Structure formats: C-alpha cells, structure tokens
C-alpha cells in the first residue's frame, strides 16, 4: 500500500495537499501555495524520500522524509505527512508514520524530529505519542488556527538509538 511517489502521482497528491493547506488547521503552510511550489517542496530528490499510501489507483495519503538540517544536524530525520479527508481514521497516517520510522532507522538516523505539530491536531499528537514520540516543547501561539485563534506548535521527538 505504501510505495515511492512518482511524478505521475502528482495529480493525485496535489488535491490532498491543497485540501490540508487551505483548511489552515493542521499544517503551517501558506494557504496560497501554488501547485508548482508545492510540487517542488513535496516531491524531494534522493536522499530524501516521498511516498504515497495507495489503494489501487487511489492515493489516500502521502509523506516526505529527509534530514532535518544539513551538516551537523543531518543525523536527525524529519518529514511531513498528509491524509485525504476521505481516508482519515482508517490507519493511513499510522502506516505512513510507521514507514517513516522504518526508513529513518534503516538510513541510520539517530532520531526523528517533527518541527511544527499543531497543538490542536489531537489526532496527530495521539498517533505520534502512541508510536513513542514525546513533546520536547510547545511554541505558544505560533500557529494561527482559523477557529481556535493562536495555538501552540509542538516539537515532537522520537529517539531511534
């Protein structure tokens, strides 16, 4: 169900990204993000990795993963994942996160750091915590949620050593 994303997957990936980004509830991306800019920032070249969760011809979710920082920070992985609204609650996010953890371990990363998990995204927080992530801290009011106002952004960490 999870496989590497290809350029031909982009027409199925973009609607997921567009939906998540324009909702402005769970990801700190510019809601005016263009398809071209999104493609450049999502379909990353190796050694980064971008995957899709697919059922037949339907892409239900996508994730990208990469070194969190260059140079002295390159031993820590990071990434982002998005799930189609119609597939939420069906284990797609768990499968993508589990795949990311396996990739990071096999690539020799020491940990995974999620830099900006929206505090009100309780489904993501609960999922990540169930997989062993801890919250290192919360930047209070760092995310402008459309209905909750300014909410925190969590830095979440999973030690892989």
N, C-alpha and C positions, 0 to 999 in steps of 0.2 A: 504494500500500500504506500510506503514511503520510497521515493526514488529521487535521483538527482533531477533538478529542474532543467529544462532546456529552453531555448529561445522560442520554440513552438508552444510552450506552456504559457507564455506571457499573456495572451488574450484571456486565459482563464485565471491567471494570478491577479491581473490588474483590477478586476471588479472587487476582489476580496480586499485588496489594499485600499482602493478608493472608498469602499464602504466603511472600513475601520477608521481611516484617516478623516474622512468628512464627518463622521459621528463625533469626533473630538472627545471621546470618553476614555480611551484606554491607551493611546499611543501618542507620544509627543512629536508628531509630525505636523508640518504646515498643511492645513486643510486645502490650500490652493495648490498642492503638489501636482505637478503635471505628470501624465503617463510616461513621458520620456525621462524626466528627472527620477521618477520612481523606479523605472526600469534600471537606470544606471546605478541607483543606490541599493537595489534589491538583488539583482542578478549579478553577483560578485564573482570575479575570476579567482581561480585557484591561487593560493592555497585555501582561500575561503571556500565555503560550500553553501549552495542554495538547494533546497529540496521542496518537493510537493508531497502532500498526502492525497492520493487519488483513489477513487473507486471507479473502475472502468475508465471512461473518458471524462469523468467529473473530478475537478480539483476542489477538494474540500478545505485545504489549508496549505500553508507554506511557511518555511522558516529559512533564515540565513544565519550563518555562523562564521566566526572569524576571530582573529586575535583582537583582544580588547584595545590594545595600544601597540604602537610599533616599538622596536628596540627593547629597552629594559622591561617593558610591560607586555611583551609578546608571548610570555608563557601563561597568560591568563586569557581564556576564551570569553567571548560574548556572543550575542545574537539576538534576533527578534523573531517572533512568530505571530502569525495571524490565521484565524479560522473563519471560514464563511459563516455568516449568521445562521444559515440553514443547518449547519453541522455542529453548532455549539452544544455542549453537553453530551456528545457522543464519543468522547475519548480521543478526538483528533489532536487537541492541544497536548494531552498526556503523551500520545505517541510521538509527536514532533519534539517535545522536550526530552523524552527518553532517548530518542535518536540523537539529539544534540549532545546529550551527556555521553553517549557511547562514542560519538565522533570525537569529542574533546578528549576523552580518555585515550582512545586509540591514536590520536595525534600528539599525545604527550603533554597536553596542557595540565597545569597544576591545579587549576580551579576554573569555574565559570562565574563571571560577574555580570549581572543584569544591572545596567546603569540607571534605568528610569522606569520602574514599575509603578504605575499609578495606584496610589493608596486605596482608592475606591474600587479598583478592579479586583474585587474579593475572590472571584473565580480563579484568576491567575495566581494571586497570592497563596490561596489554599492549595492549588496544584503544585506550585513550586515548593512550598513548605512540605507537602506530602512526599516530595522527591528528595528532601534533605536540604534544601536551600534555607538560609537564615537571612534575616534582615539586618544589615550592618548599620543602617541609619535611615532616617527619613528627612528629606529636604522639605521643610514645612512650606506649604503654599506655592510650591514650584510648578504646579500644573493648573491651568485654568480650565476647570470642568464646566461644561455648558449648563448643568443643572445644580451642581454642588458648590460652585464657586471655586476658590483657590484651595486645592488639596495637595497633599504631600506626594513626593516621588520617592520611592524606596530604592535603595541599593541592595540587591539581593545576591548572595554568595553561596556557592557550593564548592567545598574543598574536594578535590579529586585525588589527593595523596593518601 
